[in-house]
Amino acid sequence: MLYRETGDFKSSYATDQQTFPIRSERYLFWGAMVIAFLVVPFFINDYWEKSVLVPLLVWSMAALGLNILTGYCGQVSLGTGGFMAVGAYACYKLMTAFPDLNIFFVVILSGGVTAFVGMLFGLPSLRIKGFYLAVATLAAQFFLVWLFNKVPWFYNYSASGQITAPERTIFGIAVTGASAPPWATYLFCLTLVFLFAWMARNLTRGTLGRSWMAIRDMDIAAEIIGVQPLKAKISAFAVSSFYIGVAGALYFSVWLGAVEPTEAFGINVSFLVLFMVIIGGLGSILGSFLGAAFLTLMPVLLKNVMVGGLGWPTDLAAHFEIMLVGGLIVFFLIVEPHGLAQLWRLVKEKLRLWPFPY
Amino acid sequence: MNQHIDPGTLRADDGIERGGMLLHVDNISLSFGGVKAITDVSFDVKKGEIRAIIGPNGAGKTSMLNVINGFYHPQEGTITFRGEKRRRMRPHRAASQGIARTFQNIALFKGMTTLDNIMTGRMTLMKSSMLSQAMWWGPAHREEIAHRETVEKIIDFLEIEHIRKTPVGRLPYGLQKRVELGRALAADPALLLLDEPMAGMNLEEKEDMSRFVLDVNQQFGTTIALIEHDMGVVMDLSDRVVVLDYGRKIGDGTPDEVRNNQAVIDAYLGVSHE
């Protein structure tokens, strides 16, 4: 009753093409956005910022990026951690080299640098596919992390080998550095994620997105009807790496403030983002968010329940949490191999007929 | 933008009159290692006709289509398409020159909807930049809607309105074949290659498909080269037939000529070697 198509007529192709074709869906979306932009900033505190909302936004951005490459274009990548490191280090170098440059542009430029690196490491995709490509991107992962450890220029010759984000402001309000207020960092990340999610949606529903999906579904047929494999694959690598680079820049500058490459950008990061994309749903923008939410919020929730609610010792809770999250991943993949986004799609199909299914 | 369903208009405007030479295949030989798939085959396709390529299994028919649209590169011979001679080219170049095709085993994009599949067929005609696509509102959106109008006309023509938003992986075989024809038509082809459009269909579906093929040819003036095993269909639809056997051309002419050609009869029915 709440969710129905009946009576919601479309009389132009423009309205037929909109992202949320059903009215109640649109209301739900804009309602959520109003809460996220106008209500949450007033109630956010340090804990919610650093352990829940900013991580959620940063991982959503990374998952969006990987979903463009793996979900839409069908190219498996295990180099996400390495590309996030490129974004983070590009951000650090730009912040320190151009202290007057606005952090917004620094983050965008970091994405651009990562896009370029991603294109280079995407070149093997023209010759190799599937698992073999995954192994080739694994090389990017290890090479890039090694590079940022070994070449002192990247961390400005600091003694610890760490990089630390200096304070930068937008409209006079700090968004990076230790004294940045929680609402400012949250809004900064949210704005970027909103903007780029919207662009990802536009790209994937347009010509470029169709050329990616054509390559994913049947590359030979795609080439014969006029898709240029070189252009499609390299653009997917570039766009995907751009998103992952922006995620890496935010991860370093806004969320953590200081990072050490081996720990922060290891292979486990690549796997984490890949799991987000798989659990959320390959080839779905919503899926990227659902997957990121599942893998960032579930551990926080479990920890709160076990330590806060049941009073278990922290180490026991930590181990139990890993087991539970692992179990849940298996459970969800068995119940719905196409991810949480597909689950949501099925719910919507059921809701269309509710309460009178036939 | 062309507003009527006329996949012929954009690219057919090449100065070649109906009945003039559209495609000329000269002395093509193709081999894979030691296997000779095609040996010294020549034939032509005239503008506006339906040209059938027939032959027993393994005769080299599909290889011939693959040569024409640039997927295989022949060792010998040349292809002249619309007066332009070529030896090697990438398939997407052939596509942007106006050669579209369907496949023997359906090669649709299974995860995409019918609409998206057919829209993909217009890939070579859509020009908006990546940045304007990311912004959506503006040139990219206008272009999208203009092409959507043409695609909707193709959808109407093929009578597949009801499956517009269905992922093609879920569709039955006959409908998938039809969507694939739609995707090829969307490219506004000057030459349409159909690889066994009626394979695996029942009588009713074959009749539908024959009707679509004839309509495409007559209403839009699209030149068609088709491979088909159903002799009834071939003889009824085509203007001229070329017959291949073991990679060689053994017959060429109108359906009646081919039917009475002794070499063709031998190839199909077998001949006793005494």
Contacts between the chains, C-beta under 8 A, distances in Angstrom:
chain1	res1	chain2	res2	distance
A	13	B	145	4.9
A	13	B	148	4.8
A	13	B	149	7.1
A	13	B	152	7.7
A	14	B	141	7.3
A	14	B	145	6.3
A	17	B	144	7.1
A	17	B	145	7.8
A	17	B	148	7.6
A	199	B	134	4.3
A	199	B	135	7.6
A	202	B	133	6.1
A	202	B	134	5.4
A	202	B	135	6.9
A	202	B	136	3.9
A	202	B	140	7.7
A	203	B	130	7.4
A	203	B	133	5.7
A	203	B	134	5.3
A	206	B	128	7.5
A	206	B	133	4.0
A	206	B	136	7.3
A	206	B	140	5.8
A	206	B	144	6.5
A	207	B	123	6.5
A	207	B	126	4.6
A	207	B	128	6.8
A	207	B	133	6.4
A	207	B	140	7.9
A	207	B	144	7.8
A	208	B	130	5.9
A	208	B	133	5.5
A	210	B	112	7.2
A	210	B	116	5.8
A	210	B	119	6.1
A	210	B	120	4.7
A	210	B	123	7.1
A	211	B	120	7.4
A	211	B	123	6.3
A	213	B	109	6.0
A	213	B	111	6.3
A	213	B	112	5.4
A	213	B	116	7.2
A	213	B	120	8.0
A	214	B	109	5.2
A	214	B	112	7.6
A	214	B	120	5.2
A	214	B	123	7.8
A	216	B	109	7.9
A	216	B	111	7.1
A	217	B	108	7.7
A	217	B	109	3.7
A	217	B	110	5.4
A	217	B	111	5.3
A	217	B	112	6.6
A	218	B	107	5.2
A	218	B	108	7.3
A	218	B	109	5.9
A	218	B	110	7.6
A	220	B	71	7.7
A	220	B	107	7.0
A	221	B	103	6.6
A	221	B	107	3.6
A	221	B	108	7.5
A	221	B	109	7.4
A	222	B	109	7.4
A	222	B	120	7.7
A	223	B	71	8.0
A	223	B	90	7.4
A	223	B	91	4.7
A	223	B	92	5.6
A	224	B	69	6.0
A	224	B	71	6.4
A	224	B	91	4.5
A	224	B	92	7.7
A	224	B	94	7.8
A	224	B	95	6.5
A	224	B	101	6.3
A	224	B	107	7.9
A	225	B	95	5.7
A	225	B	100	6.8
A	225	B	120	6.5
A	225	B	121	5.8
A	225	B	123	6.4
A	225	B	124	8.0
A	225	B	183	6.6
A	225	B	184	7.4
A	225	B	187	6.4
A	226	B	92	5.0
A	226	B	95	3.4
A	226	B	96	5.8
A	226	B	123	4.6
A	226	B	124	3.9
A	226	B	187	6.7
A	227	B	92	6.4
A	227	B	120	7.5
A	227	B	123	5.8
A	228	B	92	5.1
A	229	B	92	8.0
A	235	B	130	6.7
A	239	B	130	7.9
A	283	B	111	6.5
